[in-house]
Amino acid sequence: MCGIYGILRLDGASVSQDVLRSMAQMTVHRGPDDEGVHIDGPLALGMRRLSIIDLAGGHQPLTNEDRTLWLVANGEIYNYRELRSALAARGHRFSTGSDCETILHLYAEHGDDFIRHLNGMFAFALWDARRRRLLIGRDPLGIKPLYLTEMGGRLIFASEAKAILASPGVRAELDPVALQSYLALGYVPAAQSIFRGIRKLPPATLLIAEQGRSEQRRYWRVPAEVDHTLSEEEWAARVRARLEESVRMQMVSDVPIGAFLSGGIDSSAVVAFMSAHSDRPVKTYAIGFGGGDAESYYNELPYARRVANLFGTDHHEILVRPDVVSLLPHLLWHMDEPIADTAFITTYLVSQFARRDVTVILSGVGGDELFGGYRRYLGGHYQTQLERLPGWVRRAATALGERLPTDRHSPVLNAMRLARGFLSTADLPFEDRYRSYVQVFSADAIAELLQAPVTANEDVLDAAFQEATSSDEMNRMLTVDARTQLPDDLLLLTDKMSMAVSLECRVPLLEQELVELASRMPGTIKVRGGRLKHIMKTALRGLLPDDILERKKRGFGTPMGAWLKGELAPLLRELLSEDSVAARGLFRYPAIARLIAAHEANRVDGTDCLLTLMNLEIWARIYLDGRNAVDVAEELRATAP
């Protein structure tokens, strides 16, 4: 695990090592253990290393036997032992024990198709000195981030956008198209980034730069064909076997390793299989919030403790009341881009807690996307039930839904909020219904909010649906999730928040073969009779107790809605005051004032919308105004105590 960065002069001019120093300084947190560079005429490669495998010999950049290939890589290759054995049998000589060295030899053996042989999480840059070509690649699911820009005859890339911004001649400017995507989704989807002129390399993409130009190639897609030949028992057996193998593969490490544990199905399964393959108690880490009823609703410590006791883990818990005003500027600097998902706060805090003991952590991220864990996957089920009712009953239910509360901070209120959301979209086509589940601001609300809406906006969700060609509704949603929310919300915040404290986070539920297995599974196997994650619960029966398998899903977030009406209300009023909005010049203040009033009166749950706007303003003060995150935090504490 590390941070990588580099520059290729497309005009062939030489690059000075000096240009890498400022990029390196921006990524020290990603790799505090080591630093390396390689300069070859128009090419400069750099890295900051967090040592995980082959602590003494895994220095980067790595090179091959005749020093004609050079590599910097971020991540882990889980099948490197099998690859290494096969390559050694064909005469390749390895100089280190690093898992990433296999990338060099695979390229020498297979050419550009080498990337299809890798099983892991990775972002890399490989320089072919003989052919004067640079290859930049990202793993199939986008677990590891990579930003790049082409300007002034240079191709500049880095694990984090802030490293690119540290390059000479690169300025932080807001991209108006990406802004609209952010308002719609609460994150910025690839290939966009919030910065004008800087983009993300999409997942499953290989960029090749040679002869003064670059091209991108997509090397993997979520399989669209569904297999209807297997029984439920056969699917369950395959899921359990592949998940166990994925966890086993991802436990390889030369440094201490642990697991996040919420007591949910995904993290509990990871801990169960880790325990089966470990000769000592697994270190587990859980987080809860102290405070009132809203905080208690998000407190999963009793469930985590239950699983920890079941498998005899070395369990660690932390109960927090975070200083959110001070945290947000710090975390948004690390995120590079604004985000409205409060899980980035929780992920940072539990990562910081775990880093005291371990350098590698395993997480259950991805299980909901693969096996139907989100309530939006029940839309088709409830739609079928609703259509069986007489027309007058459906109309009455829709009218009743409009009167349901929108609060989310208790089980009953949250159920009513979800019912209201479903009833309001029940008659929409599938794609529009999905959009309504995941969007923050609607298109009409964005047009009302922005001072200068962009007419030629890119519709990333529409493009993802165009790619989702399966006849199976659940498969289509998995394909869309894998192109949007999964890499650019959940995985991005997981990477950035864990690496902020120099912690490598692995996600065994997103191992490529397991993803392909899940994508071929019929939706009726994943979700049955309104039971989310039906097949995963079936697969884990006997390994996990029923009270863990059947517990209601709860997001890995914070009670932000309650905080915005209480202790964070002064922060909201400062960040979204008429003066602040006017000074930023992006939004019409009356639209924001109406949103705040409706939220405070409980007419709408404006939590996601308000946090989207608040985090954008904090991010802008840091990146657009060129201010230090510490200074912004002090300012906010002074004006919103």
C-alpha positions in Angstrom: 0.0 0.0 0.0 1.3 3.4 -0.8 0.7 6.6 -2.7 2.0 6.8 -6.3 2.5 9.9 -8.5 4.4 10.8 -11.6 4.7 12.9 -14.8 5.2 12.0 -18.4 6.2 14.8 -20.8 4.2 14.0 -24.0 6.5 16.2 -26.0 9.6 14.1 -25.0 11.3 16.8 -23.0 13.2 15.8 -19.9 11.6 16.0 -16.4 13.4 17.2 -13.3 13.2 15.3 -10.0 12.3 18.5 -8.3 8.8 18.4 -9.6 8.1 15.2 -7.6 9.1 16.6 -4.2 5.9 18.6 -3.7 3.8 15.7 -4.9 5.5 13.4 -2.4 4.9 15.8 0.5 1.1 15.7 -0.2 1.0 11.9 0.1 3.3 11.2 3.1 0.3 9.9 5.1 -0.2 7.2 2.4 3.3 5.9 2.9 5.3 6.9 5.9 7.8 4.1 5.7 9.8 4.7 2.5 10.1 6.9 -0.6 11.4 6.2 -4.0 11.8 7.9 -7.5 12.8 6.9 -11.0 13.7 9.4 -13.7 14.1 8.5 -17.4 14.1 11.4 -19.8 10.4 12.5 -20.1 9.2 10.2 -17.4 9.3 10.7 -13.6 7.8 8.1 -11.2 7.5 8.5 -7.5 6.0 6.7 -4.5 5.5 6.8 -0.8 5.4 3.3 0.8 3.5 1.8 3.6 5.3 -1.5 4.1 3.1 -4.6 4.2 4.8 -7.5 2.4 8.5 -8.0 2.1 9.3 -5.2 4.5 13.0 -5.0 3.8 13.0 -5.8 0.1 9.9 -4.3 -1.4 11.3 -0.8 -2.1 9.7 1.0 -5.1 10.0 1.8 -7.9 10.5 -1.9 -8.8 12.3 -3.0 -11.9 12.9 -6.2 -13.9 16.1 -8.2 -14.6 17.5 -5.9 -17.3 16.0 -2.7 -15.8 13.9 -1.9 -18.9 10.6 -2.0 -17.0 9.9 0.2 -14.0 6.8 0.2 -11.7 5.2 2.0 -8.9 2.0 0.4 -7.5 -0.5 1.0 -4.8 -2.4 -2.0 -3.3 -2.0 -5.7 -3.1 -2.0 -8.6 -5.6 -3.7 -11.5 -3.8 -2.8 -14.2 -6.3 0.9 -13.2 -6.5 2.2 -16.5 -5.2 0.5 -18.5 -7.9 1.6 -16.0 -10.5 5.1 -15.9 -9.2 5.4 -19.7 -9.4 4.1 -19.8 -13.0 6.4 -17.0 -14.1 9.4 -18.5 -12.4 8.8 -21.7 -14.2 9.0 -19.8 -17.5 12.4 -18.4 -16.6 11.5 -15.1 -14.9 13.9 -14.1 -12.1 12.5 -12.2 -9.2 14.7 -9.8 -7.1 12.3 -9.2 -4.2 9.4 -10.9 -2.3 7.0 -8.1 -3.2 3.6 -9.0 -4.5 3.7 -6.1 -6.9 6.9 -7.3 -8.7 4.7 -9.9 -10.4 3.1 -7.0 -12.4 6.4 -6.4 -14.2 7.0 -10.0 -15.2 3.4 -10.5 -16.2 3.7 -7.5 -18.6 6.9 -8.9 -20.0 5.2 -12.3 -20.5 1.7 -11.3 -21.7 2.0 -7.7 -23.0 -1.0 -5.4 -22.4 -3.3 -8.4 -21.5 -1.2 -8.9 -18.3 -3.8 -6.9 -16.3 -6.4 -9.6 -16.8 -4.3 -12.0 -14.8 -4.3 -9.9 -11.6 -6.5 -10.6 -8.7 -6.3 -7.7 -6.2 -6.8 -4.1 -5.4 -4.4 -1.9 -7.3 -3.5 1.3 -9.1 -0.1 1.3 -10.8 2.1 3.1 -13.4 4.4 0.9 -15.5 7.2 2.4 -17.7 8.4 0.4 -20.6 11.8 2.1 -21.3 12.5 0.3 -24.5 9.2 1.2 -26.1 8.9 4.6 -24.4 5.4 3.9 -23.2 3.6 4.4 -19.9 0.8 2.2 -18.7 -1.5 3.3 -15.9 -4.1 0.9 -14.6 -6.8 0.6 -11.9 -8.4 -2.5 -10.4 -11.8 -3.8 -11.7 -13.9 -2.5 -8.9 -12.0 0.8 -8.3 -10.9 -0.1 -4.8 -7.7 2.0 -5.2 -8.1 5.6 -6.5 -6.1 7.3 -9.3 -6.4 10.8 -10.6 -4.8 12.2 -13.7 -4.7 15.3 -15.9 -3.2 16.3 -19.2 -2.1 19.9 -19.6 0.8 21.8 -20.9 2.1 18.8 -22.8 2.2 16.8 -19.5 0.4 13.7 -18.3 0.3 13.9 -14.5 -1.1 11.2 -12.3 -1.4 10.5 -8.5 -3.3 8.5 -5.9 -4.7 11.7 -4.6 -5.8 14.9 -6.4 -3.9 17.1 -3.9 -0.6 15.7 -5.3 -1.6 16.8 -8.8 -2.5 20.2 -7.5 1.0 20.5 -6.0 2.5 20.2 -9.5 3.7 23.5 -11.2 1.0 25.2 -13.3 -2.0 23.1 -11.9 -4.7 25.2 -10.2 -7.7 24.2 -8.1 -10.8 25.2 -10.0 -14.4 24.0 -9.7 -15.7 21.9 -12.5 -19.4 23.0 -13.1 -20.4 19.7 -14.6 -19.0 17.7 -11.7 -20.7 20.1 -9.3 -24.1 19.1 -10.7 -23.2 15.5 -10.5 -22.2 16.0 -6.9 -25.4 17.8 -6.0 -27.4 14.9 -7.6 -25.5 12.1 -6.0 -23.6 13.4 -2.9 -20.3 12.3 -4.5 -18.5 12.9 -7.8 -18.6 9.9 -10.1 -15.7 8.9 -12.4 -14.4 9.9 -14.8 -15.3 13.3 -13.4 -13.6 14.9 -10.5 -14.6 18.1 -8.7 -11.5 19.8 -10.1 -11.7 21.3 -13.6 -9.2 19.5 -15.9 -8.5 16.7 -13.4 -10.3 13.4 -13.9 -10.4 10.0 -12.2 -9.3 6.9 -14.1 -12.4 4.7 -14.1 -12.3 1.3 -12.6 -11.2 -1.6 -14.8 -9.4 0.8 -17.1 -5.9 0.7 -18.6 -4.4 3.9 -19.9 -1.6 3.7 -22.4 0.5 6.8 -23.3 3.0 6.6 -26.1 4.2 8.7 -29.1 2.8 11.9 -27.6 -0.8 10.7 -27.1 -2.9 8.5 -24.7 -5.8 6.1 -25.0 -7.9 4.3 -22.4 -9.0 0.6 -22.6 -11.7 -1.0 -20.6 -10.5 -4.5 -19.7 -13.4 -5.9 -17.5 -17.1 -5.5 -17.0 -19.7 -7.0 -14.6 -21.0 -10.1 -16.4 -24.5 -9.6 -17.7 -25.5 -13.2 -18.3 -27.4 -14.8 -15.4 -27.1 -18.5 -14.6 -30.5 -20.2 -13.9 -29.2 -23.7 -13.8 -28.1 -23.9 -10.2 -30.3 -24.7 -7.2 -30.4 -22.4 -4.1 -28.3 -25.0 -2.2 -25.6 -24.9 -4.9 -25.5 -21.1 -5.0 -25.2 -21.0 -1.2 -22.3 -23.5 -1.2 -20.4 -21.6 -3.9 -20.9 -18.3 -2.1 -19.6 -19.6 1.2 -16.6 -21.4 -0.3 -15.6 -18.4 -2.4 -16.0 -15.9 0.4 -13.9 -18.0 2.7 -11.2 -18.3 0.1 -11.3 -14.5 -0.5 -10.8 -13.8 3.2 -8.0 -16.4 3.4 -6.2 -14.8 0.4 -6.5 -11.3 1.9 -5.0 -12.2 5.3 -1.5 -12.4 3.8 0.6 -9.8 5.5 4.0 -9.3 7.2 2.6 -6.7 9.6 -0.2 -6.9 12.2 -3.7 -7.4 10.8 -7.3 -7.0 12.1 -10.9 -6.4 11.1 -13.6 -3.8 11.4 -16.6 -5.4 13.2 -20.1 -3.8 13.3 -22.0 -7.0 14.1 -23.7 -6.9 10.7 -23.7 -9.9 8.4 -20.8 -8.8 6.2 -18.2 -7.8 8.8 -19.3 -10.8 11.0 -18.7 -13.2 8.1 -15.2 -11.7 7.5 -14.3 -12.2 11.2 -15.7 -15.7 11.2 -13.5 -16.8 8.3 -10.5 -14.9 9.6 -10.9 -16.8 12.9 -11.0 -20.1 11.1 -7.7 -19.3 9.3 -5.8 -17.7 12.1 -3.7 -19.4 14.8 -4.3 -16.6 17.3 -7.3 -14.4 18.2 -8.3 -11.9 15.5 -8.0 -8.3 16.5 -11.4 -6.6 16.0 -12.5 -3.0 16.2 -15.9 -1.5 16.7 -17.2 2.0 17.2 -20.4 3.5 18.8 -21.8 6.9 19.6 -22.4 8.2 23.0 -25.4 10.5 23.7 -29.2 10.4 23.4 -31.7 8.3 21.5 -30.5 9.3 18.0 -26.9 8.3 18.9 -28.2 5.0 20.4 -29.9 4.2 17.1 -26.5 4.1 15.4 -24.7 2.3 18.2 -24.0 -1.3 17.1 -21.5 -2.2 19.9 -23.8 -4.9 21.5 -24.0 -6.8 18.1 -20.2 -6.5 17.6 -19.5 -7.7 21.1 -21.8 -10.7 20.5 -19.8 -11.7 17.4 -16.5 -11.0 19.1 -17.4 -13.3 22.0 -18.6 -16.0 19.7 -15.3 -16.2 17.8 -13.0 -15.3 20.8 -11.5 -12.3 19.1 -9.2 -9.7 20.7 -11.9 -7.1 20.7 -11.6 -3.4 21.0 -14.4 -0.9 21.3 -14.6 2.9 21.3 -17.5 5.1 22.2 -17.2 8.6 20.7 -18.8 12.0 20.8 -16.8 13.4 17.9 -15.9 17.1 17.5 -17.5 17.2 14.1 -16.7 21.0 13.6 -13.0 20.3 13.9 -13.1 17.0 12.1 -14.9 18.0 8.9 -12.1 20.3 7.4 -9.4 17.8 8.3 -11.3 14.9 6.7 -12.4 16.8 3.6 -8.8 17.8 2.9 -8.0 14.1 3.0 -11.0 13.2 0.8 -9.8 15.6 -2.0 -13.5 16.0 -3.0 -16.6 16.9 -1.1 -18.9 14.0 -0.1 -22.3 13.8 1.7 -22.0 10.2 3.0 -21.5 10.5 6.8 -19.8 7.1 6.8 -16.5 9.0 6.0 -16.6 10.3 9.6 -17.2 6.9 11.2 -14.6 5.2 8.9 -11.9 7.7 9.9 -12.6 7.4 13.6 -12.6 3.6 13.7 -9.5 3.6 11.4 -7.7 5.9 13.8 -8.6 3.7 16.7 -7.4 0.5 14.9 -4.1 2.0 13.7 -2.8 1.9 17.3 -2.4 -1.8 17.0 -2.5 -2.9 13.3 -1.4 -1.8 9.9 -3.8 -3.8 7.8 -7.6 -4.1 8.4 -10.3 -6.2 6.6 -13.7 -4.6 6.0 -17.1 -6.0 5.0 -17.7 -3.2 2.4 -19.4 -4.5 -0.8 -21.7 -7.2 0.6 -24.9 -5.1 0.2 -24.1 -4.4 -3.5 -23.3 -8.0 -4.3 -26.1 -9.8 -2.5 -29.0 -7.4 -2.3 -28.6 -5.7 1.1 -30.0 -2.3 0.4 -33.7 -1.5 0.8 -33.8 -0.1 -2.7 -33.4 -3.7 -3.9 -36.9 -4.4 -2.5 -38.5 -1.9 -4.9 -39.5 -4.7 -7.4 -40.9 -6.9 -4.6 -43.1 -4.1 -3.1 -44.1 -3.0 -6.6 -45.5 -6.4 -7.3 -47.4 -6.4 -4.0 -48.8 -2.9 -4.6 -50.0 -3.8 -8.1 -52.2 -6.6 -6.7 -54.2 -4.0 -4.8 -57.3 -2.3 -6.2 -56.7 1.1 -7.8 -58.5 3.0 -5.0 -56.4 1.3 -2.4 -53.1 2.2 -4.2 -54.3 5.8 -4.5 -55.1 6.0 -0.9 -51.8 4.5 0.1 -49.9 7.0 -2.0 -51.9 9.9 -0.4 -51.1 8.5 3.0 -47.5 8.2 2.1 -47.3 11.9 1.6 -48.2 12.5 5.2 -45.7 10.1 6.7 -42.7 11.6 8.7 -39.3 11.9 7.1 -37.1 11.5 10.2 -34.6 8.6 10.2 -33.3 8.4 13.8 -35.5 5.6 15.2 -36.6 2.2 13.8 -40.2 3.3 13.5 -39.5 6.7 12.0 -37.0 5.3 9.6 -39.5 2.7 8.4 -42.0 5.4 7.8 -39.5 7.5 5.9 -38.6 4.6 3.6 -42.3 3.8 3.0 -42.9 7.4 2.0 -40.1 7.2 -0.4 -41.3 4.0 -2.0 -44.9 5.1 -2.4 -43.9 8.4 -3.9 -42.0 6.6 -6.7 -44.1 3.4 -7.1 -45.4 4.3 -10.5 -42.1 5.3 -12.0 -40.1 3.2 -14.6 -37.3 1.1 -13.1 -34.5 3.5 -13.9 -36.3 6.5 -12.5 -37.2 4.6 -9.4 -33.6 3.6 -8.8 -32.5 7.2 -9.4 -35.0 8.5 -6.8 -33.5 6.1 -4.2 -29.9 7.3 -4.7 -30.3 10.9 -5.6 -29.7 13.8 -3.2 -31.1 16.8 -5.2 -33.5 16.1 -8.0 -32.8 17.7 -11.4 -35.5 20.3 -10.8 -34.1 21.1 -7.3 -30.6 21.6 -8.8 -32.0 23.9 -11.5 -33.7 25.9 -8.7 -30.6 25.9 -6.6 -27.8 26.9 -9.0 -27.1 30.4 -10.1 -25.8 29.1 -13.5 -26.9 25.5 -14.3 -24.9 23.7 -16.9 -27.2 22.7 -19.8 -25.0 20.0 -21.3 -24.7 18.0 -18.1 -23.3 14.5 -18.2 -25.8 12.0 -16.8 -23.6 9.4 -15.2 -26.4 7.2 -14.0 -28.0 7.1 -17.5 -24.6 6.0 -18.9 -24.3 3.3 -16.3 -27.8 2.0 -17.1 -26.9 2.0 -20.8 -24.1 -0.4 -19.9 -26.4 -2.6 -17.7 -27.9 -4.8 -20.3 -28.9 -7.8 -18.2 -32.6 -8.9 -18.2 -32.3 -9.4 -14.4 -33.2 -6.3 -12.5 -30.9 -7.1 -9.6 -28.0 -7.7 -12.0 -28.6 -4.3 -13.6 -28.6 -2.6 -10.2 -25.3 -4.3 -9.4 -23.8 -3.1 -12.7 -24.9 0.5 -12.0 -23.7 0.4 -8.4 -20.3 -1.0 -9.6 -19.9 2.0 -11.9 -21.1 4.7 -9.6 -21.7 4.6 -5.8 -19.5 1.7 -5.0 -16.1 3.0 -6.3 -16.8 6.7 -6.0 -18.6 6.9 -2.7 -18.0 3.8 -0.5 -14.6 2.7 -1.7 -13.2 6.2 -2.2 -14.1 7.2 1.4 -12.8 3.8 2.7 -9.5 4.3 1.0 -9.0 8.0 1.9 -10.1 7.7 5.5 -8.0 4.6 6.3 -5.0 6.0 4.4 -5.3 9.3 6.3 -4.0 7.3 9.3 -1.7 5.1 7.2 -3.9 2.0 7.5 -4.4 -0.4 4.6 -8.0 -1.5 4.3 -8.9 -4.7 2.3 -12.4 -5.6 1.1 -12.6 -9.4 0.6 -16.3 -9.3 -0.4 -15.2 -7.4 -3.6 -12.7 -10.0 -4.7 -13.2 -10.3 -8.5 -14.2 -14.0 -8.6 -16.8 -13.4 -5.9 -18.2 -10.4 -7.7 -18.5 -12.4 -10.9 -20.2 -15.2 -9.0 -22.7 -12.8 -7.5 -23.4 -11.1 -10.8 -24.4 -14.4 -12.4 -26.8 -15.2 -9.6 -30.6 -14.6 -10.3 -32.1 -11.8 -8.4 -34.8 -14.1 -7.0 -32.0 -16.0 -5.2 -30.4 -12.9 -3.7 -33.7 -11.4 -2.4 -36.6 -13.7 -1.7 -40.1 -12.8 -0.4 -38.9 -9.4 0.8 -35.9 -11.0 2.6 -32.7 -9.0 1.8 -29.5 -11.0 1.4 -31.5 -14.2 1.3 -28.7 -16.3 -0.3 -25.9 -14.9 1.9 -27.9 -15.6 5.0 -28.5 -19.1 3.7 -24.8 -19.6 2.9 -23.7 -18.4 6.4 -26.3 -20.5 8.3 -24.5 -22.5 11.0 -21.5 -20.1 10.9 -23.3 -17.1 12.3 -26.2 -17.1 14.8 -29.8 -16.3 13.7 -29.9 -13.1 15.7 -27.0 -11.7 13.6 -28.2 -13.1 10.3 -31.7 -11.7 10.7 -31.0 -8.3 12.4 -32.3 -5.2 10.6 -29.7 -3.4 8.5 -28.3 -0.2 9.8 -25.9 2.1 7.9 -22.4 2.7 9.0 -23.1 6.4 9.4 -23.8 9.0 12.1 -26.9 10.7 13.6 -26.2 13.7 11.4 -29.8 14.7 11.0 -30.3 15.0 14.8 -27.0 16.9 15.1 -28.0 19.4 12.5 -31.1 20.2 14.5 -29.1 20.4 17.7 -25.4 20.9 18.4 -24.4 21.4 14.7 -27.2 23.9 14.0 -24.8 26.9 14.5 -22.4 25.3 12.0 -25.2 24.9 9.5 -26.3 28.5 9.9 -22.7 29.8 9.4 -21.8 27.7 6.4 -25.2 28.3 4.7 -25.8 31.8 5.8 -26.9 34.4 3.2 -23.5 36.0 3.4 -21.6 32.8 2.9 -23.8 31.7 0.0 -23.5 35.1 -1.7 -19.7 35.1 -1.2 -19.3 31.7 -2.9 -21.6 32.8 -5.8 -22.8 29.3 -6.7 -26.3 29.1 -5.3 -29.5 31.0 -4.9 -30.0 31.7 -1.2 -33.8 31.5 -1.2 -33.7 27.9 -2.3 -31.3 27.1 0.6 -33.4 29.0 3.1 -36.5 27.1 2.1 -34.7 23.8 2.5 -33.4 24.7 6.0 -36.9 25.8 7.1 -38.5 22.6 5.8 -35.9 20.5 7.5 -36.2 22.3 10.9 -40.0 22.0 10.7 -39.8 18.2 10.0 -41.6 18.6 6.6 -38.7 16.9 4.9 -35.6 15.1 5.9 -33.1 17.5 4.5 -30.0 15.8 6.1 -28.4 14.6 2.9 -29.1 17.8 1.0 -27.8 20.1 3.8 -24.7 18.1 4.4 -24.0 18.1 0.6 -24.0 21.9 0.7 -22.2 22.3 4.0 -19.3 19.9 3.0 -19.0 21.6 -0.4 -18.6 25.0 1.3 -15.9 23.6 3.7 -14.1 21.9 0.8 -14.2 25.2 -1.2 -12.7 27.2 1.7 -9.8 24.7 1.7 -9.2 24.0 -1.9 -10.7 26.9 -3.9 -9.7 29.6 -1.4 -6.3 28.0 -0.8 -6.6 27.9 3.0 -5.2 25.4 5.6 -7.7 22.9 7.0 -6.6 23.8 10.5 -7.3 27.5 9.9 -10.8 26.6 8.5 -11.5 24.4 11.5 -10.5 27.2 13.9 -12.7 29.7 12.0 -15.7 27.4 12.2 -15.2 26.7 15.9 -15.1 30.5 16.5 -18.2 31.3 14.5 -20.2 28.1 15.2 -19.2 27.2 18.8 
